[in-house]
């Protein structure tokens, strides 16, 4: 196997792109429900459905408990089925390793691990644990192993590297393009683990690598954390020496170092065998109702812990947000940077957010959770089809900053951006049309129901994305591709008069896009339909202002 043909991330300047089969690849699709991939027969009709769903990638879990039910005895038949069936369906796989930690608990660790509390100690939340999400009075406890257990790390690493070795052996075509290591790690119920193994680390010196990272980029870390470390430069001092017994920022940073070291260690060991891109995903925090570490998973790769994770886990290529909060744009802004390219492994079925992530923040992936429950012909599938059809144009434009993505919230009248020297303004097309027609005494009928678009997300069915959304990319200074739904787009250039010279419809086909109708007259009142996702090629006539 040649590593030159492996899927990889390429960084050029501030832009990162994913390369698969030596071509740019925008990873758009969905993540399976947690249990779907554990049974090949259950998945059989789902693969048939996904093959025609317009997506190009599926995120699927593989669990430690299933592949190593007894210590040292591995059964990777479920992995064989996943890879073979994804290849037959024509989609790529991103595999999640459900190892010691999944959603801040350890329910996917094998029984032989969870049963041996002496060898694999549990996390200790202290005398007064916090109320945690998804719990209720009288509920059975969810196991949480201590991330500071060396025995746990070695056992998880043994299983993970065996899994990676198996993938390397059975997947010469690289159906598997990336790996997510663990899932939404962190500690719920307390800001800090107080088990004996954790206390031993708390009373040991703050890691040199963390001190060095804080010294080199203090602006990236919490100001109070930086101040405390700077005030006591003695590098033999422990966490306990530096910080009080209850300090939420110190507690979260301590746990972040523990989890990042654990997850990064697995990633490093896996890459020695099969150097696929590897990442960790985040349960977001703080967020509404989850203000303190422990109410959300303390130590996970939240936005403010990214510098800690980067220092502790250099083998991870990036950390990724799972987005279920309303303000998705702010989350994307927090995670997208030159050092951390944007990839969204879990989110709602929101077509606008896919365009926003890829067009607005240079992202290379967006996945809706529960993809197997999407209805045929749904809006999100259409978004995936057109994004993949324009991959070359989009990725090239990302690299040159020639692209603008948008999703207008209800209270936003318009949004503007400068793309290749042209100011592009996007407005709500339906509101504009209503106002223009009212000017001539015509009342617009009620907005149409969006067709075929009740799909499933984590908390039940969700409707189509009714926001005006899409992207605009510049082919050259006077030619643009505009994709999306429900948006009116205007172009302006300082010192020049700009008008539409031509608008050509782009029609989605089985092999890509082709040019269709010339749009003029009434059809120019809405460049993008408010009933379905559409695409056009716009040419401008630019003349000097008089």
C-alpha positions as CSV (number, residue, x, y, z in Angstrom):
1,X,0.0,0.0,0.0
2,X,1.4,3.4,-1.0
3,X,0.9,6.2,1.4
4,X,0.9,8.6,-1.5
5,X,-2.5,7.4,-2.5
6,X,-4.0,7.6,1.0
7,X,-6.7,10.2,1.7
8,X,-5.0,13.2,3.2
9,X,-5.4,16.8,4.3
10,X,-3.4,19.4,2.2
11,X,-2.7,22.8,3.8
12,X,-1.9,25.7,1.5
13,X,-1.6,29.0,3.3
14,X,-4.7,29.3,5.5
15,X,-6.7,26.8,3.5
16,X,-7.0,23.1,4.1
17,X,-8.6,20.7,1.6
18,X,-9.3,17.0,1.8
19,X,-7.7,14.9,-1.0
20,X,-9.3,11.5,-1.9
21,X,-8.1,9.6,-5.0
22,X,-5.7,12.5,-5.7
23,X,-8.7,14.9,-6.1
24,X,-10.3,17.5,-3.8
25,X,-13.2,16.0,-1.9
26,X,-16.0,17.8,-0.1
27,X,-17.3,15.4,2.5
28,X,-21.1,15.8,2.6
29,X,-23.5,13.3,3.9
30,X,-24.6,12.0,7.2
31,X,-23.9,10.1,10.4
32,X,-25.8,6.9,11.2
33,X,-27.6,6.5,14.4
34,X,-25.4,5.0,17.1
35,X,-26.6,1.4,16.8
36,X,-27.4,1.1,13.1
37,X,-24.0,-0.1,12.0
38,X,-23.7,-2.8,14.6
39,X,-25.8,-5.2,12.5
40,X,-25.1,-5.9,8.8
41,X,-28.6,-7.2,8.0
42,X,-30.2,-4.1,9.6
43,X,-28.0,-2.0,7.4
44,X,-28.7,-3.8,4.1
45,X,-31.7,-1.9,3.0
46,X,-30.2,1.3,4.3
47,X,-27.2,1.1,2.0
48,X,-29.6,0.7,-0.9
49,X,-31.3,3.9,0.2
50,X,-28.0,5.8,0.8
51,X,-26.7,4.8,-2.6
52,X,-29.3,7.1,-4.2
53,X,-29.5,9.8,-1.6
54,X,-27.0,12.2,-3.2
55,X,-24.5,12.0,-0.4
56,X,-20.8,11.0,-0.8
57,X,-19.9,10.0,2.7
58,X,-21.3,8.2,5.7
59,X,-20.0,8.4,9.3
60,X,-20.5,5.0,11.0
61,X,-19.5,3.8,14.5
62,X,-17.5,0.7,15.3
63,X,-17.5,-0.2,19.0
64,X,-14.8,-1.6,21.1
65,X,-17.3,-3.9,22.9
66,X,-18.3,-5.5,19.6
67,X,-14.9,-6.1,18.2
68,X,-13.2,-7.3,21.4
69,X,-15.9,-8.9,23.5
70,X,-13.2,-10.9,25.4
71,X,-9.7,-9.5,26.0
72,X,-7.3,-10.3,23.2
73,X,-10.0,-12.0,21.0
74,X,-10.9,-9.8,18.1
75,X,-13.8,-10.1,15.6
76,X,-13.8,-7.5,12.9
77,X,-16.5,-9.0,10.7
78,X,-18.7,-6.0,11.3
79,X,-15.9,-3.8,9.9
80,X,-15.6,-6.1,6.9
81,X,-19.3,-5.6,6.2
82,X,-19.3,-1.9,6.6
83,X,-16.4,-1.3,4.2
84,X,-17.7,-3.7,1.6
85,X,-21.3,-2.4,1.7
86,X,-20.2,1.3,1.7
87,X,-18.0,0.5,-1.4
88,X,-20.9,-1.2,-3.1
89,X,-23.1,1.8,-2.4
90,X,-20.5,4.2,-3.8
91,X,-20.0,6.2,-0.7
92,X,-16.9,6.8,1.5
93,X,-16.7,6.0,5.2
94,X,-15.6,8.0,8.1
95,X,-15.4,5.5,11.0
96,X,-16.0,6.5,14.6
97,X,-14.1,4.5,17.2
98,X,-16.5,4.1,20.1
99,X,-13.9,3.1,22.6
100,X,-13.5,3.9,26.2
101,X,-15.5,7.1,25.9
102,X,-18.8,8.0,24.1
103,X,-20.8,11.0,25.0
104,X,-18.9,11.4,28.3
105,X,-19.6,7.9,29.5
106,X,-18.1,4.5,28.9
107,X,-21.0,2.3,27.8
108,X,-19.1,1.1,24.8
109,X,-16.2,-0.3,26.7
110,X,-16.3,-4.1,26.8
111,X,-17.8,-5.9,29.8
112,X,-14.4,-7.2,30.8
113,X,-13.2,-3.6,31.2
114,X,-16.2,-2.3,33.1
115,X,-16.3,-5.3,35.4
116,X,-12.7,-4.9,36.6
117,X,-12.8,-1.7,38.7
118,X,-9.4,-2.3,40.3
119,X,-7.6,-2.5,37.0
120,X,-9.8,0.1,35.3
121,X,-10.9,2.6,37.9
122,X,-14.0,4.8,37.5
123,X,-14.0,8.5,37.5
124,X,-15.0,10.1,40.9
125,X,-17.3,13.1,40.8
126,X,-16.8,13.9,44.5
127,X,-19.4,14.3,47.3
128,X,-21.8,16.5,45.4
129,X,-22.0,15.7,41.8
130,X,-23.9,18.0,39.4
131,X,-27.2,17.1,37.7
132,X,-26.3,15.9,34.3
133,X,-28.1,15.9,30.9
134,X,-30.2,12.9,30.0
135,X,-30.6,11.8,33.7
136,X,-33.5,11.6,36.0
137,X,-34.1,10.6,39.7
138,X,-33.8,6.9,40.1
139,X,-32.0,6.4,36.8
140,X,-29.4,3.7,36.5
141,X,-25.9,5.1,36.5
142,X,-23.9,5.3,33.3
143,X,-20.3,4.1,33.7
144,X,-17.5,6.7,33.4
145,X,-14.0,5.3,33.4
146,X,-11.1,7.5,34.6
147,X,-9.2,8.9,31.6
148,X,-6.1,9.0,33.9
149,X,-5.9,5.2,34.0
150,X,-2.8,4.0,32.2
151,X,-4.3,0.5,32.1
152,X,-7.4,1.8,30.3
153,X,-5.3,3.7,27.7
154,X,-3.2,0.7,26.9
155,X,-6.2,-1.6,26.6
156,X,-8.0,0.9,24.4
157,X,-4.9,1.5,22.3
158,X,-4.4,-2.3,21.8
159,X,-8.0,-2.6,20.4
160,X,-7.8,0.6,18.3
161,X,-4.5,-0.3,16.7
162,X,-5.8,-3.8,15.9
163,X,-8.8,-2.1,14.3
164,X,-6.6,0.2,12.2
165,X,-4.4,-2.7,11.2
166,X,-7.5,-4.6,10.0
167,X,-8.7,-1.6,8.0
168,X,-5.3,-1.3,6.4
169,X,-5.5,-4.9,5.3
170,X,-9.0,-5.0,3.9
171,X,-9.3,-1.6,2.4
172,X,-6.8,-1.1,-0.4
173,X,-9.2,1.2,-2.2
174,X,-9.5,3.6,0.7
175,X,-13.2,3.5,1.2
176,X,-12.4,4.6,4.7
177,X,-11.1,8.2,4.4
178,X,-10.9,9.4,8.0
179,X,-11.3,8.2,11.6
180,X,-12.9,9.9,14.5
181,X,-11.2,8.8,17.7
182,X,-13.8,8.3,20.5
183,X,-17.0,10.5,20.7
184,X,-17.8,13.7,22.6
185,X,-15.4,12.9,25.4
186,X,-15.3,14.7,28.7
187,X,-16.6,14.3,32.3
188,X,-20.2,15.0,33.2
189,X,-21.3,15.6,36.8
190,X,-18.2,17.4,38.0
191,X,-15.6,19.7,36.7
192,X,-12.8,17.4,37.6
193,X,-12.2,13.7,38.2
194,X,-11.3,13.1,41.9
195,X,-10.4,9.4,41.7
196,X,-7.1,8.3,43.1
197,X,-5.4,8.1,39.7
198,X,-6.7,11.6,38.8
199,X,-5.6,13.1,42.1
200,X,-2.1,11.7,41.6
201,X,-1.9,13.7,38.3
202,X,-3.5,16.8,39.9
203,X,-0.7,16.7,42.5
204,X,2.0,16.3,39.9
205,X,3.7,19.2,38.0
206,X,1.8,21.0,35.3
207,X,3.0,19.4,32.0
208,X,5.9,21.2,30.4
209,X,4.3,21.1,27.0
210,X,1.2,22.9,28.3
211,X,3.4,25.6,30.0
212,X,5.3,26.0,26.7
213,X,2.1,26.3,24.7
214,X,0.8,29.0,27.1
215,X,4.1,30.9,27.0
216,X,4.2,30.9,23.2
217,X,0.6,31.9,22.6
218,X,-0.9,33.3,25.8
219,X,-3.7,35.1,24.0
220,X,-5.2,31.7,23.0
221,X,-5.7,30.6,26.6
222,X,-8.0,31.7,29.4
223,X,-6.5,35.0,30.8
224,X,-6.9,33.9,34.4
225,X,-5.2,30.6,33.7
226,X,-2.3,32.4,32.0
227,X,-2.0,34.9,34.9
228,X,-1.8,32.2,37.5
229,X,0.9,30.3,35.7
230,X,2.9,33.4,35.0
231,X,2.7,34.5,38.6
232,X,4.4,31.2,39.7
233,X,7.1,30.3,37.2
234,X,8.4,27.4,39.3
235,X,7.9,24.5,36.9
236,X,8.0,21.9,39.7
237,X,4.7,23.2,41.0
238,X,1.7,21.0,40.7
239,X,-1.8,21.8,39.5
240,X,-2.8,21.8,43.2
241,X,-0.1,24.2,44.0
242,X,-1.2,26.7,41.3
243,X,-5.0,26.5,41.7
244,X,-7.6,26.3,44.4
245,X,-9.6,23.1,45.0
246,X,-12.5,24.6,43.1
247,X,-11.6,26.5,40.0
248,X,-13.8,25.7,37.0
249,X,-11.2,26.9,34.4
250,X,-8.4,25.0,36.0
251,X,-10.6,21.9,36.4
252,X,-11.6,22.0,32.7
253,X,-8.1,22.6,31.5
254,X,-6.8,19.7,33.6
255,X,-9.5,17.4,32.2
256,X,-8.8,18.7,28.7
257,X,-5.2,17.8,29.0
258,X,-6.1,14.3,30.3
259,X,-8.6,13.6,27.5
260,X,-6.5,15.1,24.7
261,X,-3.5,13.1,25.8
262,X,-5.6,9.9,25.8
263,X,-7.3,10.6,22.5
264,X,-4.2,12.0,20.8
265,X,-2.2,9.0,22.0
266,X,-4.7,6.6,20.3
267,X,-4.5,8.8,17.1
268,X,-0.7,8.7,17.1
269,X,-0.6,4.9,17.5
270,X,-3.2,4.4,14.8
271,X,-1.3,6.6,12.3
272,X,1.8,4.5,12.8
273,X,-0.2,1.8,11.1
274,X,-2.5,3.6,8.8
275,X,-2.0,7.4,8.6
276,X,-5.5,8.5,7.7
277,X,-6.7,11.9,8.9
278,X,-7.9,11.7,12.5
279,X,-10.0,14.0,14.6
280,X,-12.0,14.4,17.8
281,X,-15.5,15.8,18.0
282,X,-17.0,18.1,20.7
283,X,-20.2,18.3,22.7
284,X,-20.4,22.1,22.8
285,X,-20.1,24.1,26.0
286,X,-20.9,26.4,27.6
287,X,-24.4,26.5,26.1
288,X,-27.8,27.3,27.3
289,X,-28.6,25.3,30.5
290,X,-25.0,24.0,30.6
291,X,-23.0,26.9,31.9
292,X,-20.3,25.1,33.9
293,X,-17.8,22.3,33.0
294,X,-19.5,19.2,34.3
295,X,-22.9,20.3,33.1
296,X,-21.3,19.9,29.6
297,X,-18.5,17.4,29.3
298,X,-15.5,18.9,31.2
299,X,-12.3,18.4,29.2
300,X,-13.8,17.9,25.8
301,X,-12.6,19.8,22.8
302,X,-14.8,22.8,23.3
303,X,-13.9,26.0,21.6
304,X,-12.0,27.5,24.5
305,X,-10.1,24.3,25.0
306,X,-8.9,24.0,21.4
307,X,-5.4,25.4,22.3
308,X,-5.1,22.8,25.1
309,X,-6.0,20.0,22.7
310,X,-3.7,21.3,20.0
311,X,-0.8,21.2,22.5
312,X,-1.6,17.8,24.0
313,X,-2.7,15.9,20.9
314,X,-0.6,16.9,17.8
315,X,-1.5,13.7,16.1
316,X,-5.1,14.9,15.7
317,X,-5.5,16.8,12.5
318,X,-8.4,18.9,13.8
319,X,-11.2,19.0,16.4
320,X,-14.8,19.2,15.2
321,X,-18.0,20.6,16.6
322,X,-21.3,18.7,16.8
323,X,-23.8,21.5,16.2
324,X,-27.4,21.3,17.6
325,X,-27.5,24.8,19.0
326,X,-29.5,27.6,17.1
327,X,-26.5,29.9,16.4
328,X,-24.6,27.6,14.1
329,X,-22.6,30.4,12.5
330,X,-21.0,31.4,15.8
331,X,-19.9,27.9,16.4
332,X,-18.4,27.6,12.9
333,X,-16.6,30.9,13.5
334,X,-15.1,29.5,16.8
335,X,-13.8,26.3,15.2
336,X,-12.7,27.5,11.7
337,X,-9.2,28.7,11.5
338,X,-5.9,28.2,9.6
339,X,-4.8,25.8,12.3
340,X,-8.2,24.0,12.7
341,X,-10.1,23.4,9.4
342,X,-13.9,23.2,9.8
343,X,-15.5,19.8,9.6
344,X,-18.9,19.1,11.1
345,X,-19.5,15.4,11.9
346,X,-23.0,15.8,13.5
347,X,-25.7,18.4,12.9
348,X,-29.3,18.9,12.1
349,X,-30.7,18.5,8.6
350,X,-30.2,22.1,7.7
351,X,-29.2,22.6,4.1
352,X,-28.4,26.2,4.7
353,X,-25.8,25.3,7.4
354,X,-24.0,23.0,4.9
355,X,-23.7,25.9,2.4
356,X,-22.6,28.2,5.3
357,X,-19.9,25.9,6.5
358,X,-18.5,25.2,3.1
359,X,-19.0,28.6,1.5
360,X,-18.7,30.9,4.5
361,X,-16.0,29.2,6.6
362,X,-14.0,27.1,4.2
363,X,-15.2,23.9,5.6
364,X,-14.6,20.5,3.9
365,X,-17.5,18.5,5.5
366,X,-21.0,18.6,6.9
367,X,-23.0,15.6,8.1
368,X,-26.6,15.4,9.3
369,X,-27.2,13.0,12.1
370,X,-29.6,10.1,11.5
371,X,-29.0,10.1,7.8
372,X,-30.8,6.8,7.3
373,X,-34.1,8.4,8.2
374,X,-34.0,11.0,5.5
375,X,-36.9,10.9,3.1
376,X,-36.4,10.4,-0.6
377,X,-35.9,13.7,-2.5
378,X,-35.4,15.8,0.6
379,X,-33.8,19.3,0.5
380,X,-30.6,18.3,2.3
381,X,-29.9,15.5,-0.2
382,X,-30.3,18.0,-3.0
383,X,-27.9,20.3,-1.3
384,X,-25.4,17.4,-1.1
385,X,-25.8,16.6,-4.8
386,X,-25.1,20.1,-6.0
387,X,-22.2,20.7,-3.6
388,X,-20.5,17.5,-4.8
389,X,-21.2,18.4,-8.4
390,X,-19.4,21.7,-8.0
391,X,-16.5,20.4,-5.8
392,X,-13.7,21.5,-8.1
393,X,-15.1,25.0,-8.4
394,X,-15.8,25.3,-4.7
395,X,-12.5,24.0,-3.4
396,X,-10.5,26.2,-5.8
397,X,-12.6,29.2,-4.8
398,X,-12.0,28.4,-1.1
399,X,-8.3,28.5,-1.6
400,X,-8.4,31.9,-3.3
401,X,-11.0,33.5,-1.0
402,X,-13.4,33.8,-4.0
403,X,-16.4,32.3,-2.2
404,X,-19.2,33.6,0.1
405,X,-21.7,31.4,1.9
406,X,-24.8,32.6,3.7
407,X,-27.9,31.6,5.6
408,X,-30.1,34.5,6.5
409,X,-31.9,34.2,9.9
410,X,-35.4,35.5,10.3
411,X,-34.4,38.9,11.6
412,X,-31.7,39.5,8.9
413,X,-32.8,41.6,6.0
414,X,-29.5,41.2,4.1
415,X,-25.9,40.3,4.3
416,X,-22.9,41.5,2.2
417,X,-19.4,40.4,1.4
418,X,-16.6,41.5,-0.9
419,X,-15.7,38.7,-3.3
420,X,-12.8,39.4,-5.8
421,X,-13.4,43.1,-5.6
422,X,-17.2,42.9,-6.1
423,X,-19.6,43.6,-3.2
424,X,-22.3,41.0,-3.2
425,X,-25.5,41.6,-1.2
426,X,-27.9,38.8,-0.5
427,X,-31.5,39.5,0.5
428,X,-34.6,37.5,1.3
429,X,-36.1,37.1,-2.2
430,X,-39.7,36.4,-1.1
431,X,-39.8,39.5,1.1
432,X,-38.4,41.6,-1.8
433,X,-40.9,40.1,-4.3
434,X,-43.8,40.8,-2.0
435,X,-42.8,44.4,-1.6
436,X,-42.2,44.9,-5.3
437,X,-45.6,43.4,-6.3
438,X,-47.4,45.3,-3.6
439,X,-46.0,48.4,-5.3
440,X,-48.1,47.5,-8.3
441,X,-51.1,46.3,-6.4
442,X,-50.5,42.6,-6.5
443,X,-50.6,40.5,-3.3
444,X,-48.4,37.5,-3.3
445,X,-50.0,34.1,-2.3
446,X,-48.8,32.4,0.8
447,X,-45.4,30.8,0.7
448,X,-45.5,27.3,-0.7
449,X,-44.9,24.2,1.4
450,X,-41.4,23.0,0.8
451,X,-41.8,19.6,-0.9
452,X,-40.8,16.2,0.3
453,X,-39.0,17.5,3.4
454,X,-39.8,15.9,6.7
455,X,-36.6,14.3,7.8
456,X,-35.3,12.9,11.1
457,X,-32.8,14.5,13.4
458,X,-31.6,13.7,16.9
459,X,-34.9,14.9,18.5
460,X,-37.4,13.8,15.9
461,X,-38.6,15.1,12.5
462,X,-37.4,18.5,11.4
463,X,-38.8,20.5,8.5
464,X,-36.9,21.9,5.5
465,X,-34.6,24.8,6.0
466,X,-36.8,27.8,5.2
467,X,-34.1,30.4,5.4
468,X,-32.6,32.1,2.3
469,X,-29.3,30.3,1.9
470,X,-26.6,29.4,-0.5
471,X,-23.2,30.4,-1.8
472,X,-21.7,32.7,-4.4
473,X,-18.3,32.0,-6.0
474,X,-16.4,34.0,-8.5
475,X,-15.1,32.4,-11.6
476,X,-13.5,35.6,-12.7
477,X,-14.2,39.3,-11.9
478,X,-17.3,39.4,-14.1
479,X,-18.6,35.8,-13.8
480,X,-20.1,34.1,-10.8
481,X,-21.8,30.8,-9.9
482,X,-24.8,31.4,-7.5
483,X,-26.3,28.4,-5.7
484,X,-29.1,28.2,-3.1
485,X,-32.7,28.9,-2.3
486,X,-34.9,31.9,-1.6
487,X,-32.2,34.6,-2.0
488,X,-31.9,37.6,-4.3
489,X,-28.3,38.6,-5.1
490,X,-27.0,42.0,-6.2
491,X,-23.5,42.9,-7.4
492,X,-21.9,46.3,-7.0
493,X,-18.4,47.5,-7.7
494,X,-16.9,50.8,-6.6
495,X,-16.5,53.3,-9.5
496,X,-18.5,51.2,-11.9
497,X,-22.0,50.6,-13.1
498,X,-22.8,46.9,-12.8
499,X,-25.8,45.1,-14.4
500,X,-26.7,41.5,-15.2
501,X,-25.5,40.7,-18.7
502,X,-26.7,37.1,-18.7
503,X,-28.1,34.6,-16.2
504,X,-27.9,30.9,-17.3
505,X,-29.6,28.2,-15.4
506,X,-27.4,25.3,-14.2
507,X,-29.2,22.0,-14.2
508,X,-28.2,19.1,-11.9
509,X,-27.7,15.8,-13.8
510,X,-26.5,12.3,-12.8
511,X,-23.0,13.3,-14.0
512,X,-22.8,16.8,-12.7
513,X,-24.3,20.1,-13.9
514,X,-25.1,21.4,-17.4
515,X,-26.2,24.7,-18.6
516,X,-30.0,25.1,-19.1
517,X,-32.3,28.0,-19.8
518,X,-31.3,31.6,-20.3
519,X,-33.1,33.4,-17.5
520,X,-34.6,36.8,-18.1
521,X,-37.8,38.8,-17.7
522,X,-39.9,37.6,-14.8
523,X,-37.4,34.9,-13.9
524,X,-34.9,37.5,-13.0
525,X,-37.1,38.8,-10.2
526,X,-35.8,35.7,-8.3
527,X,-32.3,34.5,-9.3
528,X,-32.7,31.6,-6.9
529,X,-36.1,29.9,-6.5
530,X,-37.8,30.0,-3.1
531,X,-39.3,26.6,-3.7
532,X,-36.2,24.5,-4.3
533,X,-32.4,24.7,-4.4
534,X,-31.3,26.0,-7.8
535,X,-28.1,27.2,-9.4
536,X,-27.2,29.8,-12.0
537,X,-24.1,31.2,-13.8
538,X,-24.2,35.0,-13.8
539,X,-22.2,37.2,-16.1
540,X,-22.0,40.9,-15.3
541,X,-21.7,43.9,-17.6
542,X,-19.3,46.3,-15.9
543,X,-18.8,49.8,-17.2
544,X,-17.1,52.8,-15.6
545,X,-19.4,55.2,-13.7
546,X,-20.0,58.6,-15.3
